[in-house]
Amino acid sequence: MKTTLLKAVQKRFKTIENEPLFAVATLLDPRFKDRYFTGADSIKHAKDALTRELEKMEALLGRTNPEGPETVPENPHKAPRMEAQQTAAPERAA
């Protein structure tokens, strides 16, 4: 029974490191990072896949600013919270 289970797992998961989604997920998981890849080749492929994904996201968002992270301006039409208005108003003595 053990050997049958081991063979089934090996058959189903022998190419899992070649799947970019699983490789990047494993690489980003702080519990695993690059510890359990079977070889340096697999780690390199995972890192390359992650780099490609980041480049795609940057291109999609249009945030390739070499000066640093962009700041989003505050919305001038945004109303302050009610809690902030209540604490800012001085209390009146009756």
Backbone torsions as a table, in degrees:
resi	resn	phi	psi	omega
1	MET	NA	-41.2	179.0
2	LYS	-61.7	-45.4	-178.1
3	THR	-66.6	-35.7	178.4
4	THR	-64.7	-44.4	178.6
5	LEU	-64.2	-43.5	179.2
6	LEU	-62.0	-42.7	178.4
7	LYS	-64.0	-40.7	179.9
8	ALA	-64.6	-42.6	178.8
9	VAL	-65.3	-44.9	179.2
10	GLN	-62.6	-39.3	-179.9
11	LYS	-64.5	-44.0	-175.2
12	ARG	-78.9	-29.2	-173.2
13	PHE	-114.6	11.7	-176.7
14	LYS	-68.4	-25.4	-179.4
15	THR	-107.0	15.0	-175.5
16	ILE	-63.8	-32.2	179.8
17	GLU	-68.8	-20.6	-179.7
18	ASN	-84.9	-9.5	177.4
19	GLU	-84.4	115.1	-175.1
20	PRO	-57.0	-38.6	-178.5
21	LEU	-61.3	-47.9	-179.0
22	PHE	-71.2	-36.8	-180.0
23	ALA	-65.9	-43.5	179.4
24	VAL	-68.3	-40.5	178.4
25	ALA	-61.5	-41.5	178.2
26	THR	-65.9	-42.0	-179.3
27	LEU	-63.6	-37.5	-177.9
28	LEU	-82.0	-18.9	-179.7
29	ASP	-72.6	119.4	-176.9
30	PRO	-63.3	-18.8	177.8
31	ARG	-74.8	-28.4	-173.9
32	PHE	-110.3	-45.6	-175.5
33	LYS	48.9	-121.2	179.7
34	ASP	-113.8	22.6	-175.3
35	ARG	-71.8	-35.1	-169.2
36	TYR	-107.4	14.4	173.5
37	PHE	-74.8	148.0	-175.0
38	THR	-78.5	-17.6	-179.9
39	GLY	-160.9	166.8	179.8
40	ALA	-64.0	-30.1	178.8
41	ASP	-62.4	-43.4	179.7
42	SER	-66.6	-38.8	178.4
43	ILE	-63.8	-43.1	179.8
44	LYS	-61.9	-42.6	179.3
45	HIS	-63.8	-39.4	178.9
46	ALA	-65.5	-43.9	179.4
47	LYS	-65.7	-38.0	176.8
48	ASP	-64.5	-41.0	178.9
49	ALA	-64.5	-40.0	177.6
50	LEU	-64.4	-43.1	178.3
51	THR	-61.2	-42.9	178.5
52	ARG	-61.6	-42.8	179.6
53	GLU	-63.4	-41.9	178.5
54	LEU	-64.7	-40.1	177.9
55	GLU	-64.4	-38.7	177.3
56	LYS	-63.7	-42.7	-179.7
57	MET	-65.9	-41.4	178.2
58	GLU	-62.6	-42.5	179.9
59	ALA	-65.7	-39.4	179.4
60	LEU	-66.0	-41.7	-177.9
61	LEU	-83.4	-16.5	-179.7
62	GLY	68.1	31.6	-177.5
63	ARG	-110.6	60.8	177.6
64	THR	-104.5	58.0	-178.0
65	ASN	-90.7	111.6	-177.8
66	PRO	-72.0	-16.7	-178.9
67	GLU	-72.5	-23.8	-178.7
68	GLY	145.3	-173.4	-178.4
69	PRO	-68.2	143.5	179.3
70	GLU	-80.4	147.1	175.8
71	THR	-105.9	142.2	179.9
72	VAL	-94.8	124.4	-179.0
73	PRO	-67.4	149.6	178.1
74	GLU	-68.4	140.5	179.1
75	ASN	-71.1	119.3	-177.3
76	PRO	-69.3	-18.9	-178.2
77	HIS	-94.3	4.9	-177.2
78	LYS	-76.7	129.8	179.3
79	ALA	-86.3	143.1	178.5
80	PRO	-69.4	157.3	178.6
81	ARG	-66.8	155.0	179.3
82	MET	-65.7	-37.6	180.0
83	GLU	-62.1	-39.3	-179.4
84	ALA	-67.5	-36.5	178.8
85	GLN	-68.8	-39.1	-178.4
86	GLN	-69.0	-39.8	-178.7
87	THR	-76.5	-23.5	-178.8
88	ALA	-79.3	-27.1	-178.3
89	ALA	-78.1	132.3	177.7
90	PRO	-69.1	143.3	179.1
91	GLU	-78.3	140.8	-179.1
92	ARG	-99.1	139.1	177.0
93	ALA	-84.6	134.5	-177.6
94	ALA	-93.5	NA	NA
